[in-house]
Amino acid sequence: MNVLKVGDRERAACANCEAFVSVVYCLRDVPFSDGSGLVSQVLVGVCDQCDQVCVLPQQSTPTVKRALEKQRKPLESRVPAHMIDILNLASAEVGCGTEFVPYLIKYYVHALASQQISPDQLSRYLATDLAKGKAEKRISLKGQHIVAEVGELKALTRIDSTSDLIRGVILKINDDLVQHKRSKPLNELRGIAAAVG
């Protein structure tokens, strides 16, 4: 691999100019394409004509990955041990092992926060016997949107505690997948399992 330095020049394709142009390598703050954040002071190739970033050299990839990982803040919660059993049973209903549990929770958080699945009953689940128990097990979820979606779901349900919210989500999963085996979420989750498996 050719290691580039600030000030190096070469020709490259510029998507903005739709042509091969002369580029100069320099340090820039570069936003992610989805607008969710930016990478600070990363080496990139900048078009001499339009001043837009048009090349990300291979040596800058670890810096971009590190910035993405920082953005994916983990969401931590503690739940009773029987809730982990519920999640494992639900994953088995989808046809997966325990490795699918984080995807299962994130699917439900997203579907509830976007109201594709009604979040109205979540607080009711917290009044059931299954919601009780000493919180002995830890759940850690990573993802670009999980923290924001949990925030949205808290606002919709008026459940202030993240741990209580996750308990409610798990009990919704139990109701849909383990107890009643509802075909719509099961089929969608099987599709996701096939894609990530």
C-alpha positions in Angstrom: 0.0 0.0 0.0 1.2 3.4 -0.9 1.2 5.7 2.1 0.1 9.2 1.3 1.0 12.5 3.0 -0.6 15.9 3.4 0.2 17.8 0.2 0.6 14.8 -2.1 -1.2 15.0 -5.4 -2.7 12.6 -7.9 -5.5 12.3 -10.4 -8.8 10.8 -9.4 -12.5 10.6 -10.3 -14.6 13.4 -8.8 -18.3 12.5 -8.6 -19.2 16.1 -8.2 -17.4 17.3 -11.4 -18.1 14.0 -13.1 -14.5 13.9 -14.5 -11.0 12.9 -13.7 -9.4 15.7 -11.9 -6.2 16.7 -10.0 -6.6 16.1 -6.2 -4.5 17.2 -3.2 -4.4 15.3 0.0 -5.2 17.2 3.1 -6.8 16.9 6.5 -10.6 17.6 6.6 -13.6 17.1 8.8 -15.8 14.8 6.7 -19.5 14.2 7.5 -21.0 10.7 7.2 -23.2 10.4 4.2 -26.3 9.8 6.4 -25.7 13.1 8.3 -25.3 11.2 11.6 -21.9 12.7 12.5 -18.5 13.4 11.1 -14.9 12.2 11.1 -12.5 14.9 12.4 -9.2 15.6 10.7 -9.0 12.6 8.4 -6.7 12.5 5.3 -8.7 12.8 2.1 -8.2 13.7 -1.5 -9.8 17.0 -2.4 -10.7 18.1 -5.9 -8.8 21.1 -7.2 -11.8 22.3 -9.2 -14.8 22.0 -6.8 -13.0 21.7 -3.4 -15.1 18.6 -2.6 -13.7 15.4 -1.0 -13.5 12.8 -3.7 -11.0 10.2 -2.4 -10.7 8.4 0.9 -7.3 6.6 0.9 -7.1 3.2 2.3 -4.8 4.4 5.2 -7.8 6.6 6.5 -10.2 3.6 6.8 -9.2 2.8 10.4 -9.8 6.4 11.4 -13.3 6.3 9.8 -14.1 3.0 11.5 -13.0 4.3 14.9 -15.3 7.3 14.5 -18.2 5.1 13.5 -17.6 2.9 16.5 -17.6 5.9 18.9 -21.0 6.9 17.4 -22.4 3.5 18.1 -22.9 4.1 21.8 -23.9 0.9 23.7 -27.2 0.8 25.5 -26.9 -1.0 28.8 -29.7 -2.5 30.8 -30.1 -5.1 33.5 -33.0 -7.5 33.6 -34.1 -10.6 35.5 -32.6 -13.9 34.4 -35.9 -15.3 33.1 -36.1 -12.4 30.5 -32.9 -13.7 28.9 -34.7 -17.1 28.7 -37.6 -15.4 27.0 -35.3 -13.8 24.5 -33.6 -17.1 23.8 -36.9 -18.9 23.3 -38.0 -16.1 20.9 -34.8 -16.4 18.9 -35.5 -20.2 18.7 -39.0 -19.4 17.3 -37.3 -17.3 14.6 -35.0 -20.3 13.9 -31.9 -18.8 15.3 -29.6 -19.2 18.3 -28.8 -16.9 21.1 -26.6 -14.7 18.8 -29.8 -13.3 17.3 -31.1 -11.8 20.6 -29.6 -8.3 20.0 -31.2 -8.1 16.5 -34.5 -9.3 18.0 -34.5 -6.5 20.6 -33.3 -3.8 18.1 -36.1 -4.9 15.6 -38.7 -4.5 18.3 -37.3 -1.2 19.6 -37.3 0.2 16.0 -40.8 -1.1 15.2 -42.3 0.2 18.4 -40.5 3.6 18.2 -41.6 4.1 14.6 -45.1 2.8 15.6 -45.1 0.0 13.0 -46.0 -2.0 16.1 -48.2 -0.2 18.6 -46.3 0.8 21.8 -49.5 1.4 23.7 -49.4 -1.8 25.8 -45.7 -1.6 26.9 -46.5 0.0 30.3 -49.2 -2.7 30.9 -46.6 -5.4 30.6 -44.7 -3.8 33.5 -47.6 -4.5 35.8 -47.5 -8.3 35.2 -45.8 -10.9 37.3 -43.2 -11.6 34.6 -41.9 -8.0 34.9 -40.8 -8.7 38.4 -37.5 -10.2 39.6 -34.0 -9.2 40.6 -32.1 -7.7 37.7 -29.2 -10.1 37.5 -28.4 -10.2 33.8 -27.0 -7.5 31.6 -28.1 -6.7 28.1 -25.8 -4.5 25.9 -27.0 -3.3 22.6 -24.9 -1.4 20.0 -26.1 0.3 17.0 -26.1 3.6 15.3 -29.8 4.4 16.1 -30.6 2.3 19.2 -30.1 5.1 21.8 -32.2 7.6 19.8 -34.9 5.1 19.2 -35.1 4.1 22.9 -35.4 7.9 23.6 -38.3 8.1 21.2 -40.0 5.1 22.7 -39.6 6.5 26.2 -41.4 9.6 25.0 -44.2 7.6 23.4 -44.8 5.3 26.3 -43.9 7.7 29.2 -41.6 5.0 30.6 -38.7 6.9 32.0 -36.4 4.1 33.0 -34.4 2.4 30.2 -34.4 -0.9 32.2 -38.2 -0.8 32.6 -38.6 0.0 28.9 -36.4 -2.9 27.9 -38.4 -5.2 30.2 -41.6 -4.0 28.5 -40.1 -4.7 25.1 -39.0 -8.2 26.1 -42.5 -9.0 27.4 -43.9 -7.7 24.1 -41.5 -10.1 22.4 -42.7 -12.9 24.7 -46.4 -12.1 23.9 -45.9 -11.9 20.1 -43.3 -14.6 19.4 -43.3 -17.1 22.3 -46.9 -17.1 23.5 -49.0 -16.3 20.4 -46.5 -16.9 17.6 -47.8 -14.0 15.5 -47.0 -14.5 11.9 -46.2 -10.9 10.8 -43.2 -10.3 13.2 -42.1 -13.9 12.9 -41.9 -13.7 9.1 -40.1 -10.4 9.1 -37.6 -11.6 11.7 -37.0 -14.8 9.7 -36.2 -12.6 6.7 -33.7 -10.5 8.8 -32.2 -13.7 10.2 -31.7 -15.0 6.7 -30.0 -11.7 5.7 -27.6 -11.5 8.7 -27.0 -15.3 9.2 
